[in-house]
Amino acid sequence: MRSSMDKVVLTLYEILDGYYYKEWIQEELREVGLPSSGDKEEQIDRFLNSKAAQRTSVYELGKRLIEALRLQELRQLAEHVGIAAQGRREQVLKGILDSVTFEPFIKRT
């Protein structure tokens, strides 16, 4: 169990792999001018290694990725980090952002 001061560590890879559809990752790639081909893992690696991702702070990129999620995915993420998943989108989003910290591009197995 964790104390109230502990935050759940999420990697950027974990957010993209667990809560983004492949089509959403393809859109992220198109926005930064990169090819959107390949399987989901290749796309995630390409995006996270892009100049656009590399020059954004880990916190800002993690926050942006989470803010882009729909309520359904936010609720799944809230359950994953062990917080209440009920309420309006803004409430769930705030609860997640208050409960997590981000690490860069580590894949968890």
Secondary structure, DSSP 4 states (H G I P E B T S, - for coil): ---TT--EEEEHHHHHHHH--HHHHHHHHHHTT----S-HHHHHHHHHTSHHHHTS-HHHHHHHHHHTS-HHHHHHHHHHHTS---S-HHHHHHHHHHHEEEE-SPPP-
